[in-house]
């Protein structure tokens, strides 16, 4: 696709599809904290013992395992509103009911009943997330996918912040039951966005059998030219970034000595700079294309890790903490926009729910694995050297990216050709 073929930023932002993505991503992110940090706060305020609170973290498992039932959502069609919007509508209705039932529960008197309801809500939320990801993969053309990634991040994080921070304030004034019922009402109103959202312009047939829905997505992925290199890039591209941020709070508190209030400045800076970076990265991706964006943002992700090394050596300087956090997360957000667009480019419309669920699960592996070993590395080499190690771990992904330059350019060219067809 030539620059002349690409839409301007204002044209892309004014597209009804982009607005629908923003609203539906809010709906997708709204239930997340209701079964996570917000629920933990409710349990704590209701004097539930810490062991029980710890067990409640297990209700988040559906978000990790969602790829297991994604083929069902590719294979079976709902009775109304199309292949993707129909499922989204069903899950929104069920979520509104489930969240309301959570609000009517009592953590102190019925903790295990509440745990079951929370698990059901988490399952419904993860399922809605599967179908929403498939919807925006289907409805957004390749040239605008990085910008769509920015829209999904804005919507998702705004909803998560609302359910994670605003609801705590609401609950303090009107009680937990009414706070959860309020979110249930908001969840119900997102149905209007689903009804208003447009259908994908290209009609794609669903897999004919459940076996096809399970086997064909994997076959389609590994049969792409350069497939194994692409899958390795999925695993390696964000390794350095994930490694550095895996112990962010521990580094700021234990490594440098910031207070909880000072750490909160970093958390707010992290959220704002990430959202800004994703938005800016989406716009740049529209101009630069896949390979150039991934390379420049990837190099930036690696070098910004060294800002934390500077902070570790300099000591307790609030301005440096804010600077390092802002620059690192802004560049990381730009890289995230390009990375998500790359993941989407690997998905076929026939199997987008299954393929994107699988790829997003793969993309979470570095965060889990690197986080598990980061503490051991810090214990052996210290904080300053730890961030040098995180810089080094970004190198394999960048070298692989250079090796894949031609396949990535061919992948982008095929996407552009398919979009014109």
C-alpha positions as CSV (number, residue, x, y, z in Angstrom):
1,X,0.0,0.0,0.0
2,X,1.5,3.4,-1.0
3,X,1.3,6.4,1.2
4,X,-1.3,7.9,-1.2
5,X,-3.6,4.9,-0.5
6,X,-3.4,5.2,3.3
7,X,-6.1,7.3,5.1
8,X,-5.1,10.4,6.9
9,X,-5.2,10.4,10.7
10,X,-8.4,12.5,10.7
11,X,-10.1,10.2,8.2
12,X,-9.2,7.1,10.3
13,X,-10.3,8.7,13.5
14,X,-13.6,9.8,12.0
15,X,-14.5,6.3,10.7
16,X,-17.5,4.8,12.4
17,X,-15.6,1.5,12.8
18,X,-12.9,3.2,14.9
19,X,-15.5,4.8,17.2
20,X,-17.2,1.4,17.6
21,X,-13.8,-0.1,18.5
22,X,-13.3,2.5,21.2
23,X,-16.8,1.9,22.8
24,X,-16.6,-1.9,22.6
25,X,-13.1,-2.0,24.1
26,X,-14.5,-0.1,27.0
27,X,-17.1,-2.8,27.4
28,X,-14.3,-5.4,27.1
29,X,-12.2,-3.9,29.8
30,X,-15.0,-3.0,32.3
31,X,-15.4,-6.5,34.0
32,X,-11.6,-7.1,34.4
33,X,-11.0,-5.5,37.8
34,X,-14.4,-6.5,39.2
35,X,-13.0,-10.0,39.6
36,X,-9.5,-8.8,40.4
37,X,-8.2,-5.9,42.4
38,X,-11.6,-4.3,43.1
39,X,-13.0,-7.6,44.4
40,X,-9.9,-8.0,46.6
41,X,-10.5,-4.6,48.1
42,X,-14.2,-5.5,48.8
43,X,-13.1,-8.8,50.5
44,X,-10.6,-6.9,52.6
45,X,-13.1,-4.2,53.7
46,X,-15.5,-7.0,54.5
47,X,-13.0,-8.6,56.9
48,X,-12.4,-11.8,54.8
49,X,-9.2,-13.6,55.9
50,X,-6.1,-13.2,53.8
51,X,-5.9,-16.9,52.9
52,X,-9.4,-16.8,51.3
53,X,-8.5,-13.5,49.6
54,X,-5.5,-15.2,48.1
55,X,-7.5,-18.0,46.7
56,X,-9.8,-15.6,45.0
57,X,-6.9,-14.8,42.6
58,X,-7.6,-18.1,40.9
59,X,-10.8,-16.7,39.4
60,X,-8.6,-15.0,36.8
61,X,-7.7,-18.3,35.2
62,X,-10.2,-17.9,32.3
63,X,-8.1,-15.0,31.0
64,X,-5.1,-17.3,30.6
65,X,-6.9,-20.3,29.2
66,X,-9.3,-18.4,26.8
67,X,-7.7,-19.8,23.7
68,X,-9.0,-23.3,24.7
69,X,-12.7,-22.4,23.8
70,X,-12.0,-19.7,21.2
71,X,-12.5,-22.3,18.4
72,X,-16.1,-22.7,19.5
73,X,-16.7,-19.0,19.0
74,X,-15.2,-19.3,15.5
75,X,-17.3,-22.3,14.6
76,X,-20.7,-21.6,15.9
77,X,-22.8,-18.6,14.8
78,X,-25.2,-16.8,17.2
79,X,-28.8,-16.4,16.0
80,X,-28.7,-12.6,15.7
81,X,-26.4,-9.7,14.6
82,X,-23.7,-11.6,12.8
83,X,-20.8,-13.8,13.6
84,X,-19.0,-11.4,16.0
85,X,-21.5,-8.8,17.2
86,X,-24.0,-11.5,18.1
87,X,-21.6,-13.2,20.5
88,X,-20.6,-9.8,22.0
89,X,-24.3,-9.0,22.6
90,X,-24.9,-12.3,24.3
91,X,-21.9,-11.9,26.6
92,X,-22.8,-8.3,27.4
93,X,-26.2,-9.4,28.6
94,X,-24.8,-12.2,30.6
95,X,-22.1,-10.0,32.1
96,X,-24.7,-7.3,33.2
97,X,-26.6,-10.0,35.0
98,X,-23.5,-11.7,36.5
99,X,-22.1,-8.4,37.8
100,X,-25.4,-7.5,39.4
101,X,-25.6,-11.0,41.1
102,X,-22.0,-10.4,42.4
103,X,-23.2,-7.1,43.9
104,X,-26.1,-8.9,45.7
105,X,-23.7,-11.4,47.3
106,X,-22.0,-11.1,50.7
107,X,-18.2,-11.8,50.9
108,X,-18.3,-12.4,54.6
109,X,-21.4,-14.7,54.7
110,X,-21.1,-16.4,51.3
111,X,-17.4,-16.2,50.2
112,X,-17.4,-19.4,48.2
113,X,-20.7,-18.7,46.4
114,X,-19.3,-15.3,45.5
115,X,-16.1,-17.0,44.2
116,X,-18.2,-19.2,41.9
117,X,-20.1,-16.2,40.6
118,X,-16.8,-14.2,40.1
119,X,-15.4,-17.2,38.2
120,X,-18.4,-17.2,35.9
121,X,-18.1,-13.4,35.3
122,X,-14.4,-13.9,34.5
123,X,-15.2,-16.6,32.0
124,X,-17.9,-14.4,30.4
125,X,-15.4,-11.5,30.3
126,X,-12.6,-13.5,28.8
127,X,-15.1,-14.8,26.2
128,X,-16.2,-11.3,25.3
129,X,-12.6,-10.3,25.0
130,X,-12.0,-13.2,22.5
131,X,-14.9,-12.1,20.3
132,X,-14.1,-8.4,20.6
133,X,-10.5,-9.0,19.4
134,X,-11.8,-11.1,16.5
135,X,-14.3,-8.3,15.6
136,X,-11.8,-5.6,15.3
137,X,-9.4,-7.9,13.5
138,X,-12.2,-8.5,10.9
139,X,-13.6,-4.9,10.7
140,X,-10.4,-2.8,10.6
141,X,-8.3,-2.7,7.4
142,X,-4.6,-3.5,7.7
143,X,-3.4,0.2,7.2
144,X,-5.4,1.3,10.3
145,X,-4.8,-1.6,12.7
146,X,-2.1,0.0,14.8
147,X,-4.4,3.0,15.3
148,X,-7.1,0.6,16.2
149,X,-4.7,-1.0,18.8
150,X,-4.4,2.5,20.3
151,X,-8.2,2.8,20.4
152,X,-8.6,-0.5,22.1
153,X,-5.9,0.4,24.7
154,X,-7.6,3.7,25.5
155,X,-11.0,2.0,25.9
156,X,-9.8,-1.0,27.8
157,X,-7.5,0.9,30.2
158,X,-10.1,3.6,30.8
159,X,-12.7,0.9,31.7
160,X,-10.2,-1.0,33.9
161,X,-9.3,2.3,35.6
162,X,-13.0,3.1,36.2
163,X,-13.7,-0.4,37.6
164,X,-10.4,-0.4,39.6
165,X,-10.2,3.2,41.0
166,X,-13.5,5.1,40.5
167,X,-15.6,2.3,41.9
168,X,-13.6,2.2,45.1
169,X,-14.6,5.9,45.7
170,X,-18.2,5.1,44.7
171,X,-18.3,2.1,47.1
172,X,-17.0,4.3,49.9
173,X,-20.0,6.6,49.5
174,X,-22.9,4.3,48.6
175,X,-21.7,0.8,49.5
176,X,-20.3,-2.1,47.5
177,X,-23.6,-3.5,46.5
178,X,-24.8,-0.4,44.8
179,X,-21.4,0.2,43.3
180,X,-21.5,-3.2,41.6
181,X,-25.1,-2.7,40.5
182,X,-24.0,0.6,38.9
183,X,-21.3,-1.2,36.9
184,X,-24.0,-3.7,35.9
185,X,-26.1,-0.9,34.5
186,X,-23.2,0.6,32.6
187,X,-22.4,-2.9,31.2
188,X,-26.0,-3.1,30.0
189,X,-25.7,0.2,28.2
190,X,-22.7,-1.0,26.2
191,X,-25.2,-3.2,24.4
192,X,-26.2,0.0,22.5
193,X,-22.6,0.2,21.1
194,X,-22.8,-3.3,19.9
195,X,-26.1,-2.7,18.1
196,X,-24.7,0.5,16.5
197,X,-21.3,-1.0,15.5
198,X,-21.0,-1.9,11.8
199,X,-20.6,-5.4,10.5
200,X,-17.3,-6.3,8.7
201,X,-17.5,-5.4,5.0
202,X,-16.2,-8.8,3.9
203,X,-18.4,-11.8,4.7
204,X,-16.3,-14.8,5.8
205,X,-17.7,-18.3,6.2
206,X,-17.3,-20.0,9.5
207,X,-15.4,-23.3,9.7
208,X,-17.8,-26.2,8.7
209,X,-17.0,-28.4,11.7
210,X,-15.6,-28.1,15.2
211,X,-12.6,-30.1,14.1
212,X,-12.0,-27.6,11.3
213,X,-12.2,-24.8,13.9
214,X,-9.5,-26.4,16.0
215,X,-7.1,-27.7,13.4
216,X,-7.3,-25.2,10.5
217,X,-6.3,-22.1,12.6
218,X,-3.1,-23.8,13.6
219,X,-2.4,-25.2,10.2
220,X,-3.1,-21.7,8.7
221,X,-0.6,-20.1,11.0
222,X,2.3,-22.5,10.5
223,X,1.8,-22.7,6.7
224,X,2.4,-18.9,6.3
225,X,5.7,-18.1,4.6
226,X,8.2,-17.3,7.5
227,X,5.7,-18.7,10.1
228,X,8.2,-20.1,12.5
229,X,10.2,-16.9,12.4
230,X,7.1,-14.9,13.0
231,X,6.1,-17.0,16.0
232,X,9.5,-16.7,17.5
233,X,9.2,-12.9,17.0
234,X,5.9,-13.0,18.9
235,X,7.8,-14.5,21.9
236,X,11.0,-12.4,21.7
237,X,10.0,-8.9,20.6
238,X,8.8,-7.7,24.1
239,X,11.1,-9.8,26.2
240,X,13.4,-6.9,27.3
241,X,10.5,-4.6,28.0
242,X,8.6,-7.2,30.0
243,X,11.8,-8.1,31.9
244,X,12.5,-4.6,33.0
245,X,8.9,-3.8,34.1
246,X,8.4,-7.1,35.9
247,X,9.8,-5.7,39.1
248,X,8.9,-2.0,38.6
249,X,7.2,-1.5,42.0
250,X,9.8,-3.6,43.9
251,X,12.6,-1.6,42.3
252,X,11.1,1.7,43.2
253,X,10.4,0.7,46.8
254,X,13.2,-1.7,47.7
255,X,15.8,-0.7,45.2
256,X,15.6,3.1,45.4
257,X,13.5,3.8,48.5
258,X,10.5,5.7,47.2
259,X,7.4,6.0,49.5
260,X,4.0,4.6,48.4
261,X,2.8,8.2,47.6
262,X,5.9,8.8,45.4
263,X,5.4,5.3,43.8
264,X,1.8,6.4,42.9
265,X,3.2,9.3,40.9
266,X,5.1,6.7,38.9
267,X,2.0,4.5,38.4
268,X,0.0,7.5,37.1
269,X,2.9,8.5,34.9
270,X,3.1,4.9,33.6
271,X,-0.6,4.8,32.6
272,X,-0.6,8.2,30.9
273,X,2.6,7.7,29.0
274,X,1.6,4.2,27.9
275,X,-1.7,5.4,26.5
276,X,0.0,8.4,24.8
277,X,2.7,6.1,23.4
278,X,0.2,3.7,22.0
279,X,-1.8,6.5,20.3
280,X,1.3,8.1,18.8
281,X,2.7,4.7,17.8
282,X,-0.5,3.9,16.0
283,X,-0.3,7.1,14.0
284,X,3.4,6.6,13.1
285,X,2.7,3.0,12.1
286,X,0.3,4.2,9.5
287,X,3.1,6.3,8.0
288,X,6.1,4.0,8.4
289,X,4.7,0.5,8.0
290,X,5.4,-2.7,9.9
291,X,9.1,-3.4,9.7
292,X,10.4,0.1,10.2
293,X,8.0,0.7,13.1
294,X,8.9,-2.6,14.9
295,X,12.6,-1.9,14.4
296,X,12.8,1.7,15.6
297,X,10.4,1.1,18.5
298,X,12.2,-2.1,19.5
299,X,15.5,-0.3,19.6
300,X,13.9,2.4,21.7
301,X,12.4,-0.2,24.1
302,X,15.9,-1.7,24.7
303,X,17.7,1.6,25.3
304,X,15.0,3.1,27.6
305,X,15.6,0.3,30.0
306,X,19.0,1.9,30.8
307,X,17.2,4.9,32.2
308,X,16.3,2.7,35.2
309,X,20.0,1.8,35.5
310,X,20.7,5.5,35.8
311,X,18.0,5.8,38.5
312,X,19.5,2.8,40.4
313,X,22.9,4.5,40.4
314,X,21.7,8.0,41.1
315,X,19.4,7.1,43.9
316,X,16.1,8.6,45.2
317,X,15.4,11.4,42.7
318,X,11.7,11.8,42.0
319,X,12.2,13.8,38.8
320,X,14.4,11.0,37.4
321,X,11.9,8.3,38.4
322,X,9.1,10.2,36.5
323,X,11.4,10.8,33.5
324,X,12.5,7.2,33.3
325,X,8.9,5.9,33.7
326,X,7.4,8.4,31.2
327,X,10.0,7.8,28.4
328,X,10.2,4.0,28.9
329,X,6.4,3.5,28.9
330,X,5.8,5.9,26.0
331,X,8.3,4.1,23.8
332,X,7.0,0.8,25.1
333,X,3.4,1.9,24.2
334,X,4.6,2.8,20.7
335,X,6.2,-0.6,20.4
336,X,2.9,-2.2,21.7
337,X,0.9,-0.5,18.9
338,X,3.2,-1.9,16.2
339,X,3.4,-5.3,18.0
340,X,-0.4,-5.7,18.1
341,X,-0.7,-4.7,14.5
342,X,1.9,-7.4,13.7
343,X,-0.1,-10.0,15.7
344,X,-3.3,-9.1,13.9
345,X,-1.5,-9.4,10.5
346,X,-0.9,-13.1,11.3
347,X,-4.6,-13.8,11.7
348,X,-7.0,-14.9,9.0
349,X,-10.6,-13.7,9.0
350,X,-12.0,-17.3,9.0
351,X,-10.2,-18.1,12.3
352,X,-9.4,-14.7,13.9
353,X,-11.0,-15.5,17.3
354,X,-8.8,-18.7,17.7
355,X,-5.7,-17.3,16.2
356,X,-5.6,-14.0,18.0
357,X,-6.5,-15.7,21.3
358,X,-3.5,-18.1,20.8
359,X,-1.1,-15.3,19.7
360,X,-2.1,-13.1,22.6
361,X,-1.5,-16.0,25.0
362,X,1.9,-16.5,23.4
363,X,2.7,-12.8,23.9
364,X,2.0,-13.1,27.6
365,X,4.6,-15.9,28.0
366,X,7.6,-13.5,28.3
367,X,5.9,-11.4,31.0
368,X,5.2,-14.5,33.1
369,X,8.5,-16.3,32.5
370,X,10.8,-13.2,32.9
371,X,8.9,-12.0,35.9
372,X,9.5,-15.4,37.6
373,X,13.3,-15.2,37.2
374,X,13.8,-11.5,37.6
375,X,14.1,-11.6,41.4
376,X,16.8,-14.2,41.1
377,X,18.8,-12.1,38.7
378,X,18.5,-9.0,40.9
379,X,19.7,-11.0,43.9
380,X,22.8,-12.1,41.9
381,X,23.8,-8.9,40.1
382,X,22.1,-6.0,41.8
383,X,19.6,-3.5,40.4
384,X,21.9,-1.5,38.1
385,X,23.3,-4.6,36.4
386,X,19.8,-6.1,36.2
387,X,18.8,-3.4,33.8
388,X,21.9,-4.0,31.7
389,X,20.7,-7.6,31.5
390,X,17.2,-6.5,30.4
391,X,18.9,-4.4,27.7
392,X,20.8,-7.5,26.5
393,X,17.7,-9.7,26.5
394,X,16.1,-7.4,23.9
395,X,18.9,-8.0,21.4
396,X,17.8,-11.5,20.1
397,X,14.4,-10.1,19.2
398,X,15.9,-7.2,17.3
399,X,18.4,-9.5,15.4
400,X,15.5,-11.8,14.5
401,X,13.5,-8.8,13.3
402,X,16.4,-7.8,10.9
403,X,16.5,-11.4,9.7
404,X,12.7,-11.3,9.0
405,X,12.8,-8.0,7.1
406,X,11.8,-9.5,3.7
407,X,9.1,-11.8,5.1
408,X,7.6,-9.0,7.1
409,X,7.5,-6.7,4.1
410,X,5.9,-9.5,2.0
411,X,3.4,-10.1,4.8
412,X,2.4,-6.4,4.8
413,X,2.2,-6.4,1.0
414,X,-0.1,-9.4,1.0
415,X,-2.3,-7.7,3.5
416,X,-2.6,-4.6,1.4
417,X,-3.4,-6.7,-1.7
418,X,-6.1,-8.6,0.2
419,X,-7.6,-5.3,1.5
420,X,-7.9,-4.0,-2.1
421,X,-9.4,-7.3,-3.4
